[in-house]
Amino acid sequence: MRPGGAGHDSRQETVHGEHRSPGSPASAGRRKTMINPGRRGLVLLGASMHTVIAMYRPHAAREDAELFPKLRDVVSSNQYDAMAKEFERKEHELFGQGDFEKMVARVARLEQEMGIHELDQFTPR
């Protein structure tokens, strides 16, 4: 669905807008903001993050409520355990032993430092 159509959702407009060509003026503005974000850049970053979260929440909820519970119905206990071990191995490969939790804490600290940890400040009223 394109922006402005029946059932228009401003989050979709944001997603469609992000797919402009790399040489577009909007892309140049985003690159400049990424290099030296300033207050406006941080507000835009926070708003963009809020939009992604708003779009992702229903997806994650559907996985938790529908998909993952049904997984046990379609794979054997051994397959399920093997998948869990593989996910754990991949986590350690990507983040190191026990480093996933450290990475979560690091992101939280960065959000604090950037002043974007309180998403309410970016929520339109």
Distance bins in CASP14 RR format, pairs under 12 A and 6 or more apart:
PFRMAT RR
TARGET T0000
AUTHOR 0000-0000-0000
RMODE 2
METHOD distances of the structure
MODEL  1
1 7 1 0 0 1 0 0 0 0 0 0 0
1 8 1 0 0 1 0 0 0 0 0 0 0
1 9 1 0 0 1 0 0 0 0 0 0 0
1 10 0 0 0 0 0 1 0 0 0 0 0
1 11 0 0 0 0 0 1 0 0 0 0 0
1 12 1 0 0 1 0 0 0 0 0 0 0
1 13 0 0 0 0 1 0 0 0 0 0 0
1 15 0 0 0 0 0 1 0 0 0 0 0
1 16 0 0 0 0 1 0 0 0 0 0 0
2 8 0 0 0 0 1 0 0 0 0 0 0
2 9 0 0 0 0 0 1 0 0 0 0 0
2 12 1 0 0 1 0 0 0 0 0 0 0
2 13 0 0 0 0 1 0 0 0 0 0 0
2 15 0 0 0 0 0 1 0 0 0 0 0
2 16 1 0 0 1 0 0 0 0 0 0 0
2 17 0 0 0 0 0 1 0 0 0 0 0
2 19 0 0 0 0 0 1 0 0 0 0 0
3 9 0 0 0 0 1 0 0 0 0 0 0
3 10 1 0 0 1 0 0 0 0 0 0 0
3 11 0 0 0 0 0 1 0 0 0 0 0
3 12 1 0 0 1 0 0 0 0 0 0 0
3 13 1 1 0 0 0 0 0 0 0 0 0
3 14 0 0 0 0 1 0 0 0 0 0 0
3 15 0 0 0 0 1 0 0 0 0 0 0
3 16 1 0 0 1 0 0 0 0 0 0 0
3 17 0 0 0 0 1 0 0 0 0 0 0
4 10 0 0 0 0 1 0 0 0 0 0 0
4 12 0 0 0 0 1 0 0 0 0 0 0
4 13 1 0 0 1 0 0 0 0 0 0 0
4 16 0 0 0 0 0 1 0 0 0 0 0
5 12 0 0 0 0 1 0 0 0 0 0 0
5 13 0 0 0 0 0 1 0 0 0 0 0
5 16 0 0 0 0 0 1 0 0 0 0 0
7 13 0 0 0 0 0 1 0 0 0 0 0
8 16 0 0 0 0 0 1 0 0 0 0 0
9 15 0 0 0 0 1 0 0 0 0 0 0
9 16 0 0 0 0 0 1 0 0 0 0 0
9 51 0 0 0 0 0 1 0 0 0 0 0
9 54 0 0 0 0 1 0 0 0 0 0 0
9 55 0 0 0 0 1 0 0 0 0 0 0
9 58 0 0 0 0 0 1 0 0 0 0 0
10 16 0 0 0 0 0 1 0 0 0 0 0
10 17 0 0 0 0 0 1 0 0 0 0 0
10 47 0 0 0 0 0 1 0 0 0 0 0
10 50 0 0 0 0 0 1 0 0 0 0 0
10 51 0 0 0 0 1 0 0 0 0 0 0
10 54 0 0 0 0 1 0 0 0 0 0 0
10 55 0 0 0 0 0 1 0 0 0 0 0
10 124 0 0 0 0 1 0 0 0 0 0 0
11 17 0 0 0 0 0 1 0 0 0 0 0
11 18 0 0 0 0 0 1 0 0 0 0 0
11 47 0 0 0 0 0 1 0 0 0 0 0
11 48 0 0 0 0 0 1 0 0 0 0 0
11 50 0 0 0 0 1 0 0 0 0 0 0
11 51 1 0 1 0 0 0 0 0 0 0 0
11 52 0 0 0 0 1 0 0 0 0 0 0
11 53 0 0 0 0 0 1 0 0 0 0 0
11 54 1 0 1 0 0 0 0 0 0 0 0
11 55 1 0 1 0 0 0 0 0 0 0 0
11 56 0 0 0 0 0 1 0 0 0 0 0
11 57 0 0 0 0 0 1 0 0 0 0 0
11 58 0 0 0 0 0 1 0 0 0 0 0
12 18 0 0 0 0 0 1 0 0 0 0 0
12 19 0 0 0 0 0 1 0 0 0 0 0
12 51 0 0 0 0 0 1 0 0 0 0 0
12 54 0 0 0 0 0 1 0 0 0 0 0
12 55 0 0 0 0 1 0 0 0 0 0 0
13 19 0 0 0 0 0 1 0 0 0 0 0
13 51 0 0 0 0 1 0 0 0 0 0 0
13 55 0 0 0 0 0 1 0 0 0 0 0
14 20 0 0 0 0 0 1 0 0 0 0 0
14 26 0 0 0 0 0 1 0 0 0 0 0
14 44 0 0 0 0 0 1 0 0 0 0 0
14 47 0 0 0 0 1 0 0 0 0 0 0
14 48 1 0 0 1 0 0 0 0 0 0 0
14 49 0 0 0 0 0 1 0 0 0 0 0
14 50 0 0 0 0 0 1 0 0 0 0 0
14 51 1 0 1 0 0 0 0 0 0 0 0
14 52 0 0 0 0 1 0 0 0 0 0 0
14 54 0 0 0 0 1 0 0 0 0 0 0
14 55 0 0 0 0 1 0 0 0 0 0 0
15 48 0 0 0 0 0 1 0 0 0 0 0
15 51 0 0 0 0 1 0 0 0 0 0 0
15 52 0 0 0 0 1 0 0 0 0 0 0
15 54 0 0 0 0 0 1 0 0 0 0 0
15 55 1 0 0 1 0 0 0 0 0 0 0
15 56 0 0 0 0 0 1 0 0 0 0 0
16 26 0 0 0 0 0 1 0 0 0 0 0
16 51 0 0 0 0 0 1 0 0 0 0 0
17 24 0 0 0 0 1 0 0 0 0 0 0
17 26 1 0 0 1 0 0 0 0 0 0 0
17 27 0 0 0 0 0 1 0 0 0 0 0
17 30 0 0 0 0 0 1 0 0 0 0 0
17 48 0 0 0 0 0 1 0 0 0 0 0
17 51 0 0 0 0 0 1 0 0 0 0 0
18 24 0 0 0 0 0 1 0 0 0 0 0
18 26 0 0 0 0 1 0 0 0 0 0 0
18 27 0 0 0 0 1 0 0 0 0 0 0
18 30 0 0 0 0 1 0 0 0 0 0 0
18 44 0 0 0 0 0 1 0 0 0 0 0
18 48 0 0 0 0 1 0 0 0 0 0 0
18 51 0 0 0 0 1 0 0 0 0 0 0
18 52 0 0 0 0 1 0 0 0 0 0 0
18 55 0 0 0 0 0 1 0 0 0 0 0
19 26 0 0 0 0 0 1 0 0 0 0 0
19 27 0 0 0 0 0 1 0 0 0 0 0
20 26 1 0 1 0 0 0 0 0 0 0 0
20 27 1 0 1 0 0 0 0 0 0 0 0
20 28 0 0 0 0 0 1 0 0 0 0 0
20 29 0 0 0 0 0 1 0 0 0 0 0
20 30 0 0 0 0 1 0 0 0 0 0 0
21 27 1 0 0 1 0 0 0 0 0 0 0
21 28 0 0 0 0 0 1 0 0 0 0 0
22 28 0 0 0 0 1 0 0 0 0 0 0
22 29 0 0 0 0 0 1 0 0 0 0 0
22 30 0 0 0 0 1 0 0 0 0 0 0
22 31 0 0 0 0 1 0 0 0 0 0 0
23 29 0 0 0 0 0 1 0 0 0 0 0
23 30 0 0 0 0 0 1 0 0 0 0 0
23 31 0 0 0 0 1 0 0 0 0 0 0
24 30 0 0 0 0 1 0 0 0 0 0 0
24 31 0 0 0 0 0 1 0 0 0 0 0
25 31 0 0 0 0 0 1 0 0 0 0 0
25 32 0 0 0 0 0 1 0 0 0 0 0
26 32 0 0 0 0 0 1 0 0 0 0 0
26 33 0 0 0 0 0 1 0 0 0 0 0
26 44 0 0 0 0 0 1 0 0 0 0 0
27 33 0 0 0 0 0 1 0 0 0 0 0
27 34 0 0 0 0 0 1 0 0 0 0 0
28 34 0 0 0 0 0 1 0 0 0 0 0
28 35 0 0 0 0 0 1 0 0 0 0 0
29 35 0 0 0 0 1 0 0 0 0 0 0
29 36 0 0 0 0 0 1 0 0 0 0 0
29 37 0 0 0 0 0 1 0 0 0 0 0
29 40 0 0 0 0 0 1 0 0 0 0 0
29 41 0 0 0 0 1 0 0 0 0 0 0
29 44 0 0 0 0 1 0 0 0 0 0 0
30 37 0 0 0 0 0 1 0 0 0 0 0
30 40 0 0 0 0 0 1 0 0 0 0 0
30 41 0 0 0 0 1 0 0 0 0 0 0
30 44 0 0 0 0 1 0 0 0 0 0 0
30 45 0 0 0 0 1 0 0 0 0 0 0
30 48 0 0 0 0 1 0 0 0 0 0 0
31 37 0 0 0 0 0 1 0 0 0 0 0
31 41 0 0 0 0 0 1 0 0 0 0 0
32 38 0 0 0 0 0 1 0 0 0 0 0
32 40 0 0 0 0 0 1 0 0 0 0 0
32 41 0 0 0 0 1 0 0 0 0 0 0
32 44 0 0 0 0 0 1 0 0 0 0 0
33 39 0 0 0 0 0 1 0 0 0 0 0
33 40 1 0 0 1 0 0 0 0 0 0 0
33 41 1 0 1 0 0 0 0 0 0 0 0
33 42 0 0 0 0 1 0 0 0 0 0 0
33 43 0 0 0 0 0 1 0 0 0 0 0
33 44 1 0 0 1 0 0 0 0 0 0 0
33 45 1 0 0 1 0 0 0 0 0 0 0
33 46 0 0 0 0 0 1 0 0 0 0 0
33 47 0 0 0 0 0 1 0 0 0 0 0
33 48 0 0 0 0 0 1 0 0 0 0 0
34 41 0 0 0 0 1 0 0 0 0 0 0
34 42 0 0 0 0 0 1 0 0 0 0 0
34 44 0 0 0 0 0 1 0 0 0 0 0
34 45 0 0 0 0 1 0 0 0 0 0 0
34 48 0 0 0 0 0 1 0 0 0 0 0
35 41 0 0 0 0 0 1 0 0 0 0 0
36 42 0 0 0 0 0 1 0 0 0 0 0
37 43 0 0 0 0 1 0 0 0 0 0 0
37 44 1 0 0 1 0 0 0 0 0 0 0
37 45 1 0 0 1 0 0 0 0 0 0 0
37 46 0 0 0 0 0 1 0 0 0 0 0
37 48 0 0 0 0 0 1 0 0 0 0 0
37 113 0 0 0 0 0 1 0 0 0 0 0
37 114 0 0 0 0 1 0 0 0 0 0 0
37 115 0 0 0 0 0 1 0 0 0 0 0
37 116 0 0 0 0 0 1 0 0 0 0 0
38 44 0 0 0 0 1 0 0 0 0 0 0
38 45 0 0 0 0 1 0 0 0 0 0 0
38 114 0 0 0 0 1 0 0 0 0 0 0
38 115 0 0 0 0 0 1 0 0 0 0 0
38 116 0 0 0 0 0 1 0 0 0 0 0
39 45 0 0 0 0 0 1 0 0 0 0 0
39 46 0 0 0 0 0 1 0 0 0 0 0
39 114 0 0 0 0 0 1 0 0 0 0 0
39 115 0 0 0 0 1 0 0 0 0 0 0
39 116 0 0 0 0 0 1 0 0 0 0 0
39 121 0 0 0 0 0 1 0 0 0 0 0
40 46 0 0 0 0 0 1 0 0 0 0 0
40 47 0 0 0 0 0 1 0 0 0 0 0
41 47 0 0 0 0 1 0 0 0 0 0 0
41 48 0 0 0 0 1 0 0 0 0 0 0
41 49 0 0 0 0 0 1 0 0 0 0 0
41 114 0 0 0 0 1 0 0 0 0 0 0
41 115 0 0 0 0 0 1 0 0 0 0 0
41 116 0 0 0 0 1 0 0 0 0 0 0
41 122 0 0 0 0 0 1 0 0 0 0 0
42 48 0 0 0 0 0 1 0 0 0 0 0
42 49 0 0 0 0 0 1 0 0 0 0 0
42 110 0 0 0 0 0 1 0 0 0 0 0
42 111 0 0 0 0 0 1 0 0 0 0 0
42 113 0 0 0 0 0 1 0 0 0 0 0
42 114 1 0 1 0 0 0 0 0 0 0 0
42 115 1 0 0 1 0 0 0 0 0 0 0
42 116 1 0 1 0 0 0 0 0 0 0 0
42 117 0 0 0 0 0 1 0 0 0 0 0
42 118 0 0 0 0 0 1 0 0 0 0 0
42 121 0 0 0 0 1 0 0 0 0 0 0
42 122 0 0 0 0 1 0 0 0 0 0 0
43 49 0 0 0 0 0 1 0 0 0 0 0
43 50 0 0 0 0 0 1 0 0 0 0 0
43 114 0 0 0 0 0 1 0 0 0 0 0
43 115 0 0 0 0 1 0 0 0 0 0 0
43 116 0 0 0 0 1 0 0 0 0 0 0
43 118 0 0 0 0 0 1 0 0 0 0 0
43 119 0 0 0 0 0 1 0 0 0 0 0
43 121 0 0 0 0 1 0 0 0 0 0 0
43 122 1 0 0 1 0 0 0 0 0 0 0
43 123 0 0 0 0 0 1 0 0 0 0 0
43 124 0 0 0 0 0 1 0 0 0 0 0
44 50 0 0 0 0 0 1 0 0 0 0 0
44 51 0 0 0 0 0 1 0 0 0 0 0
44 114 0 0 0 0 0 1 0 0 0 0 0
44 116 0 0 0 0 0 1 0 0 0 0 0
44 122 0 0 0 0 1 0 0 0 0 0 0
45 51 0 0 0 0 0 1 0 0 0 0 0
45 52 0 0 0 0 0 1 0 0 0 0 0
45 110 0 0 0 0 0 1 0 0 0 0 0
45 111 0 0 0 0 1 0 0 0 0 0 0
45 114 1 0 0 1 0 0 0 0 0 0 0
45 115 0 0 0 0 1 0 0 0 0 0 0
45 116 1 0 0 1 0 0 0 0 0 0 0
45 117 0 0 0 0 0 1 0 0 0 0 0
45 119 0 0 0 0 0 1 0 0 0 0 0
45 121 0 0 0 0 0 1 0 0 0 0 0
45 122 0 0 0 0 1 0 0 0 0 0 0
46 52 0 0 0 0 1 0 0 0 0 0 0
46 53 0 0 0 0 1 0 0 0 0 0 0
46 54 0 0 0 0 0 1 0 0 0 0 0
46 111 0 0 0 0 1 0 0 0 0 0 0
46 114 0 0 0 0 1 0 0 0 0 0 0
46 115 0 0 0 0 1 0 0 0 0 0 0
46 116 1 0 1 0 0 0 0 0 0 0 0
46 117 0 0 0 0 1 0 0 0 0 0 0
46 118 0 0 0 0 1 0 0 0 0 0 0
46 119 1 0 0 1 0 0 0 0 0 0 0
46 120 0 0 0 0 0 1 0 0 0 0 0
46 121 0 0 0 0 1 0 0 0 0 0 0
46 122 1 0 1 0 0 0 0 0 0 0 0
46 123 0 0 0 0 0 1 0 0 0 0 0
47 53 0 0 0 0 0 1 0 0 0 0 0
47 54 0 0 0 0 0 1 0 0 0 0 0
47 116 0 0 0 0 1 0 0 0 0 0 0
47 119 0 0 0 0 1 0 0 0 0 0 0
47 120 0 0 0 0 0 1 0 0 0 0 0
47 121 0 0 0 0 1 0 0 0 0 0 0
47 122 1 0 1 0 0 0 0 0 0 0 0
47 123 0 0 0 0 1 0 0 0 0 0 0
47 124 0 0 0 0 1 0 0 0 0 0 0
48 54 0 0 0 0 0 1 0 0 0 0 0
48 55 0 0 0 0 0 1 0 0 0 0 0
48 116 0 0 0 0 1 0 0 0 0 0 0
48 119 0 0 0 0 0 1 0 0 0 0 0
48 122 0 0 0 0 1 0 0 0 0 0 0
49 55 0 0 0 0 0 1 0 0 0 0 0
49 56 0 0 0 0 0 1 0 0 0 0 0
49 107 0 0 0 0 0 1 0 0 0 0 0
49 110 0 0 0 0 0 1 0 0 0 0 0
49 111 0 0 0 0 1 0 0 0 0 0 0
49 114 0 0 0 0 0 1 0 0 0 0 0
49 115 0 0 0 0 0 1 0 0 0 0 0
49 116 1 0 0 1 0 0 0 0 0 0 0
49 117 0 0 0 0 0 1 0 0 0 0 0
49 118 0 0 0 0 0 1 0 0 0 0 0
49 119 1 0 0 1 0 0 0 0 0 0 0
49 121 0 0 0 0 0 1 0 0 0 0 0
49 122 1 0 0 1 0 0 0 0 0 0 0
49 123 0 0 0 0 0 1 0 0 0 0 0
50 56 0 0 0 0 0 1 0 0 0 0 0
50 57 0 0 0 0 0 1 0 0 0 0 0
50 116 0 0 0 0 1 0 0 0 0 0 0
50 117 0 0 0 0 0 1 0 0 0 0 0
50 118 0 0 0 0 0 1 0 0 0 0 0
50 119 1 0 1 0 0 0 0 0 0 0 0
50 120 0 0 0 0 1 0 0 0 0 0 0
50 121 0 0 0 0 1 0 0 0 0 0 0
50 122 1 0 1 0 0 0 0 0 0 0 0
50 123 1 0 0 1 0 0 0 0 0 0 0
50 124 0 0 0 0 1 0 0 0 0 0 0
51 57 0 0 0 0 0 1 0 0 0 0 0
51 119 0 0 0 0 0 1 0 0 0 0 0
51 122 0 0 0 0 1 0 0 0 0 0 0
51 123 0 0 0 0 0 1 0 0 0 0 0
51 124 0 0 0 0 0 1 0 0 0 0 0
52 59 0 0 0 0 0 1 0 0 0 0 0
52 60 0 0 0 0 0 1 0 0 0 0 0
52 119 0 0 0 0 0 1 0 0 0 0 0
52 122 0 0 0 0 0 1 0 0 0 0 0
53 59 0 0 0 0 0 1 0 0 0 0 0
53 60 0 0 0 0 1 0 0 0 0 0 0
53 116 0 0 0 0 0 1 0 0 0 0 0
53 119 1 0 0 1 0 0 0 0 0 0 0
53 122 0 0 0 0 0 1 0 0 0 0 0
53 123 0 0 0 0 0 1 0 0 0 0 0
54 60 0 0 0 0 0 1 0 0 0 0 0
54 119 0 0 0 0 1 0 0 0 0 0 0
54 122 0 0 0 0 0 1 0 0 0 0 0
54 123 0 0 0 0 1 0 0 0 0 0 0
54 124 0 0 0 0 0 1 0 0 0 0 0
55 61 0 0 0 0 0 1 0 0 0 0 0
56 62 0 0 0 0 0 1 0 0 0 0 0
56 63 0 0 0 0 0 1 0 0 0 0 0
57 63 0 0 0 0 0 1 0 0 0 0 0
57 64 0 0 0 0 0 1 0 0 0 0 0
57 65 0 0 0 0 0 1 0 0 0 0 0
58 64 0 0 0 0 0 1 0 0 0 0 0
58 65 0 0 0 0 0 1 0 0 0 0 0
58 66 0 0 0 0 0 1 0 0 0 0 0
59 65 0 0 0 0 0 1 0 0 0 0 0
59 66 0 0 0 0 0 1 0 0 0 0 0
59 67 0 0 0 0 1 0 0 0 0 0 0
60 66 0 0 0 0 0 1 0 0 0 0 0
60 67 0 0 0 0 0 1 0 0 0 0 0
60 68 0 0 0 0 0 1 0 0 0 0 0
61 67 0 0 0 0 0 1 0 0 0 0 0
61 68 0 0 0 0 0 1 0 0 0 0 0
62 68 0 0 0 0 1 0 0 0 0 0 0
62 69 0 0 0 0 0 1 0 0 0 0 0
62 70 0 0 0 0 0 1 0 0 0 0 0
63 69 0 0 0 0 1 0 0 0 0 0 0
63 70 0 0 0 0 0 1 0 0 0 0 0
63 71 0 0 0 0 1 0 0 0 0 0 0
64 70 0 0 0 0 0 1 0 0 0 0 0
64 71 0 0 0 0 0 1 0 0 0 0 0
66 73 0 0 0 0 0 1 0 0 0 0 0
67 73 0 0 0 0 0 1 0 0 0 0 0
67 74 0 0 0 0 0 1 0 0 0 0 0
68 74 0 0 0 0 0 1 0 0 0 0 0
68 75 0 0 0 0 0 1 0 0 0 0 0
68 80 0 0 0 0 0 1 0 0 0 0 0
68 83 0 0 0 0 0 1 0 0 0 0 0
68 84 0 0 0 0 0 1 0 0 0 0 0
69 80 0 0 0 0 0 1 0 0 0 0 0
70 80 0 0 0 0 0 1 0 0 0 0 0
71 77 0 0 0 0 0 1 0 0 0 0 0
71 79 0 0 0 0 1 0 0 0 0 0 0
71 80 1 0 0 1 0 0 0 0 0 0 0
71 83 0 0 0 0 1 0 0 0 0 0 0
71 84 0 0 0 0 0 1 0 0 0 0 0
72 78 0 0 0 0 0 1 0 0 0 0 0
72 79 0 0 0 0 1 0 0 0 0 0 0
72 80 1 0 0 1 0 0 0 0 0 0 0
72 81 0 0 0 0 0 1 0 0 0 0 0
72 83 0 0 0 0 0 1 0 0 0 0 0
72 84 0 0 0 0 0 1 0 0 0 0 0
73 79 0 0 0 0 0 1 0 0 0 0 0
73 80 0 0 0 0 0 1 0 0 0 0 0
74 80 0 0 0 0 1 0 0 0 0 0 0
74 83 0 0 0 0 0 1 0 0 0 0 0
75 81 0 0 0 0 1 0 0 0 0 0 0
75 82 0 0 0 0 1 0 0 0 0 0 0
75 83 1 0 0 1 0 0 0 0 0 0 0
75 84 0 0 0 0 0 1 0 0 0 0 0
76 82 0 0 0 0 1 0 0 0 0 0 0
76 83 0 0 0 0 0 1 0 0 0 0 0
77 83 0 0 0 0 0 1 0 0 0 0 0
77 84 0 0 0 0 0 1 0 0 0 0 0
78 84 0 0 0 0 0 1 0 0 0 0 0
78 85 0 0 0 0 0 1 0 0 0 0 0
79 85 0 0 0 0 0 1 0 0 0 0 0
79 86 0 0 0 0 0 1 0 0 0 0 0
80 86 0 0 0 0 0 1 0 0 0 0 0
80 87 0 0 0 0 0 1 0 0 0 0 0
81 87 0 0 0 0 0 1 0 0 0 0 0
81 88 0 0 0 0 0 1 0 0 0 0 0
82 88 0 0 0 0 0 1 0 0 0 0 0
82 89 0 0 0 0 0 1 0 0 0 0 0
83 89 0 0 0 0 0 1 0 0 0 0 0
83 90 0 0 0 0 0 1 0 0 0 0 0
84 90 0 0 0 0 0 1 0 0 0 0 0
84 91 0 0 0 0 0 1 0 0 0 0 0
85 91 0 0 0 0 0 1 0 0 0 0 0
85 92 0 0 0 0 0 1 0 0 0 0 0
86 92 0 0 0 0 0 1 0 0 0 0 0
86 93 0 0 0 0 0 1 0 0 0 0 0
87 93 0 0 0 0 0 1 0 0 0 0 0
87 94 0 0 0 0 0 1 0 0 0 0 0
87 100 0 0 0 0 0 1 0 0 0 0 0
88 94 0 0 0 0 0 1 0 0 0 0 0
88 95 0 0 0 0 0 1 0 0 0 0 0
88 96 0 0 0 0 0 1 0 0 0 0 0
88 97 0 0 0 0 0 1 0 0 0 0 0
88 98 0 0 0 0 0 1 0 0 0 0 0
88 100 0 0 0 0 1 0 0 0 0 0 0
89 95 0 0 0 0 0 1 0 0 0 0 0
89 96 0 0 0 0 0 1 0 0 0 0 0
89 97 0 0 0 0 0 1 0 0 0 0 0
90 96 0 0 0 0 0 1 0 0 0 0 0
90 100 0 0 0 0 0 1 0 0 0 0 0
91 97 0 0 0 0 1 0 0 0 0 0 0
91 98 0 0 0 0 1 0 0 0 0 0 0
91 99 0 0 0 0 1 0 0 0 0 0 0
91 100 1 0 1 0 0 0 0 0 0 0 0
91 101 0 0 0 0 0 1 0 0 0 0 0
91 102 0 0 0 0 0 1 0 0 0 0 0
91 103 0 0 0 0 1 0 0 0 0 0 0
91 104 0 0 0 0 0 1 0 0 0 0 0
92 98 1 0 0 1 0 0 0 0 0 0 0
92 99 1 0 0 1 0 0 0 0 0 0 0
92 100 0 0 0 0 1 0 0 0 0 0 0
92 103 0 0 0 0 0 1 0 0 0 0 0
93 99 0 0 0 0 0 1 0 0 0 0 0
93 100 0 0 0 0 0 1 0 0 0 0 0
94 100 0 0 0 0 1 0 0 0 0 0 0
94 103 0 0 0 0 1 0 0 0 0 0 0
95 101 0 0 0 0 1 0 0 0 0 0 0
95 102 1 0 0 1 0 0 0 0 0 0 0
95 103 1 0 1 0 0 0 0 0 0 0 0
95 104 0 0 0 0 1 0 0 0 0 0 0
95 105 0 0 0 0 0 1 0 0 0 0 0
95 106 0 0 0 0 0 1 0 0 0 0 0
95 107 0 0 0 0 0 1 0 0 0 0 0
96 102 0 0 0 0 1 0 0 0 0 0 0
96 103 0 0 0 0 1 0 0 0 0 0 0
98 104 0 0 0 0 0 1 0 0 0 0 0
98 105 0 0 0 0 0 1 0 0 0 0 0
99 105 0 0 0 0 1 0 0 0 0 0 0
99 106 0 0 0 0 1 0 0 0 0 0 0
100 106 0 0 0 0 0 1 0 0 0 0 0
100 107 0 0 0 0 0 1 0 0 0 0 0
101 107 0 0 0 0 0 1 0 0 0 0 0
101 108 0 0 0 0 0 1 0 0 0 0 0
102 108 0 0 0 0 0 1 0 0 0 0 0
102 109 0 0 0 0 0 1 0 0 0 0 0
103 109 0 0 0 0 0 1 0 0 0 0 0
103 110 0 0 0 0 0 1 0 0 0 0 0
104 110 0 0 0 0 0 1 0 0 0 0 0
104 111 0 0 0 0 0 1 0 0 0 0 0
105 111 0 0 0 0 0 1 0 0 0 0 0
105 112 0 0 0 0 0 1 0 0 0 0 0
106 112 0 0 0 0 0 1 0 0 0 0 0
106 113 0 0 0 0 0 1 0 0 0 0 0
107 113 0 0 0 0 0 1 0 0 0 0 0
107 114 0 0 0 0 0 1 0 0 0 0 0
107 116 0 0 0 0 0 1 0 0 0 0 0
107 117 0 0 0 0 1 0 0 0 0 0 0
108 114 0 0 0 0 0 1 0 0 0 0 0
108 115 0 0 0 0 0 1 0 0 0 0 0
108 116 0 0 0 0 0 1 0 0 0 0 0
108 117 1 0 0 1 0 0 0 0 0 0 0
108 118 0 0 0 0 0 1 0 0 0 0 0
109 115 0 0 0 0 0 1 0 0 0 0 0
109 116 0 0 0 0 0 1 0 0 0 0 0
109 117 0 0 0 0 1 0 0 0 0 0 0
110 116 0 0 0 0 1 0 0 0 0 0 0
110 117 0 0 0 0 1 0 0 0 0 0 0
111 117 1 0 1 0 0 0 0 0 0 0 0
111 118 0 0 0 0 1 0 0 0 0 0 0
111 119 0 0 0 0 1 0 0 0 0 0 0
111 121 0 0 0 0 0 1 0 0 0 0 0
111 122 0 0 0 0 0 1 0 0 0 0 0
112 118 0 0 0 0 1 0 0 0 0 0 0
114 121 0 0 0 0 0 1 0 0 0 0 0
115 121 0 0 0 0 1 0 0 0 0 0 0
115 122 0 0 0 0 0 1 0 0 0 0 0
116 122 1 0 0 1 0 0 0 0 0 0 0
END
